[in-house]
Amino acid sequence: MRDIFSRLYKILSDRKRAVVVTATGSSGAEHALYEGDEADKYINAPRGEESLIVSEDGSRVVIAERFLPRPRMIIFGGGHIAVPLAHVAAMLDFSVTVFDDRPSFANGARFPDAKEVICDNFSSSVKLTGAGGGDYVVIVTRGHKHDYEVLRGVLESAAPRYVGMIGSRRRVAIVRKQLVDEGFSKELVDRVHSPIGLRIGAVTPEEIAISILAEVIQKRRLSDDGTRTDTEDVYADMELLAFLAEERDEPAAIVTVIETEGSTPRGAGAKMAVLPDGDTIGSIGGGCAEADVKRDALDIMKTGTGGYAIKTVDMTDTAEEDGMVCGGTMKVLIEKI
């Protein structure tokens, strides 16, 4: 099973999609990993609000779990707004890339939370970052010339999920007209969020960063009509996967939420690793419910290869007395690795 996680970690690090299918039965739990076109039939299947599909095949339970790479935010410009923007974006589980043409602004010490910091000419920025489909692009360079140069290159590439450019309404109007005059469609130009960010009266760099990220979250989570389009657990927890991929002598257990009903602290797809000393990596919601699952995980670690259990955690009785806001039920798969 560690081999599955090792391959999965590499696929996601290469910004590709994958699906892990787990089939449980009398002989234990069996796993298969799919990527590319094979994974797409699961990734593109209707899923409602869940990040995995659960079905029953005779005496077996089959779980198809879809993994997408962390969404990437590319920040063009390493100035004062970019610093809090990169920091909070990383907290929101974005993989952050920062680009600037000044060594004093484009460096790891200034952006410790960024996965990648690139220092080069803005004329090469789109090519060097590979900005394109699925990315969230924020353009906050130090000048109109560079903003326009980057935006033009971004619009010529595969369409990102979000493009925002800072600037006054007058300056933005000039840029929009210039792009349309150059042959870009008005529909494409109108997709650019500029002036950037939600209107919350932001003044300081930190407040402006929050307004930008609020708009990014809105784009990430909601469709144009305001309905939910994404879920909490679609994107992989790379720190957890890195741990699961490591070779180690001691056993561990992985807990995956596979079904929920009512109000639960985490949704289907949430994962937690349990170590022999009781320590955990990740979370399925905390509280007494998590402690109960942890005890079962420690017991399963004592079994042979392929050990697993499917457990239903009912929080309806203890929610009020424990002061919990959640009181639903969730079904979890506990596996020894």
Number of C-alpha atoms within 10 A of each C-alpha: 16 15 13 14 19 17 14 26 25 14 18 20 13 10 14 15 22 26 24 21 20 18 20 24 16 8 10 15 20 13 14 12 18 16 17 12 11 13 19 15 11 20 21 9 9 10 11 12 15 21 23 24 21 16 11 11 11 8 9 15 15 20 20 22 24 26 26 19 21 20 19 21 28 27 25 28 26 29 17 15 20 25 22 18 25 27 17 16 21 18 10 12 16 22 20 23 21 26 27 24 18 15 11 11 22 21 19 14 11 15 22 14 19 23 15 17 23 21 18 14 13 21 13 12 21 22 13 14 16 13 23 21 13 14 21 23 25 28 25 24 24 15 11 14 10 18 21 19 15 24 23 17 18 22 20 12 15 14 17 16 18 20 23 22 23 22 18 11 12 9 13 20 13 10 19 18 13 13 18 15 11 10 8 16 11 13 9 12 19 11 14 18 19 20 18 25 21 17 12 11 9 15 10 11 16 17 16 23 24 21 21 25 21 16 17 25 13 15 16 17 14 14 12 9 6 10 9 14 13 16 16 14 20 21 21 21 19 16 11 18 20 14 16 23 19 12 10 10 6 9 14 22 25 23 26 22 23 25 18 20 13 11 15 20 18 18 24 26 26 23 25 21 26 25 18 15 8 13 9 16 16 16 16 24 17 11 15 15 18 15 13 11 20 23 12 15 27 20 14 22 24 13 11 10 15 18 20 24 17 16 15 17 18 16 21 15 10 15 17 12 7 11 9 15 11 17 18 17 19 24 17 23 20 27 25 25 19
